[in-house]
C-alpha cells in the first residue's frame, strides 16, 4: 500500500484521518451485521445511517465542518 499521488499508477491507496476512520467504522458495522445470523434481513434506513454518521463524528471529536452529511430520500 502507498500514499495517494495524482501521478502514481492506479493501485491501493493508504487513507487516514476522517476518510480512513469512516471506512473502518462502516466496515466494522457491516462485519458485525453479517456475522450475526439473526440480522440477515437487517436493513439500514437513511435516517439510521444519518444518525450513525452523526454519532460517529461526535464521538470521534472531529472539528466542526469536517463533513457535511446530506442524505436525500428516495421516492
N, C-alpha and C positions, 0 to 999 in steps of 0.2 A: 504494500500500500504506500501511497505517496501523497504529498500535498498537491492540491489543485493548482495548476498554472495554465493559462489560456493557450500557450504554445506547446504544451506537452501532448503526447498522443493520448487517445481515449483509453481510459482504464479505471481502476478503482481509486477513489479519492478519499483522503482522510478528512472527516468532518469533525469539528469540535464546537465548543460553545453552544449557542442556542440550538442550531440545526441538529448537531450531533446528539444533544441531550433529548431533543424532541423525538428523533428517530429511535433512540434507545428506549424511551418511555413507551412509544407506540408499539414497538416490537415486543417489549415485555408484557404489555397489556394483551396483545394478540397471542403470545405464547401461553399466557395464563388461561385465556378463554379456550384455546384449542386443547390444552392439557386436561381440562375438566369435562368429562363426558356429559355431565348434566347441563352443560352450556352449549351443546351442539346447535341448538336453534336460536341462540342468543344473537340479537341484532342491536347495534348501536343506532340511536336516533340522532338527528342533527343537534337536538337540544342536549343530549347526553355527551356528545363529542365536544360541543362548545363548553359545557361545564367542566369536563375533564381537562381540556386545554387551559381554561381559566384557572382552575385549582392547581394544575401543574405549574403554571407560570408564577402564581403567587407563592407556592411552596418552594420553588427554585430560586426565589428572590432575584429575578432578572429586573433590571431597571425599567421604569416606566417608558413606554414607547418602543420596547424591544420588538414587539409583534402586535399587529392589528389583525384580529380574527373577524372575518365577515363570512358568515355562512348563509347562503340563500336557500330557501326551502323550495324543493321541487313541487311542481303542481301535479 
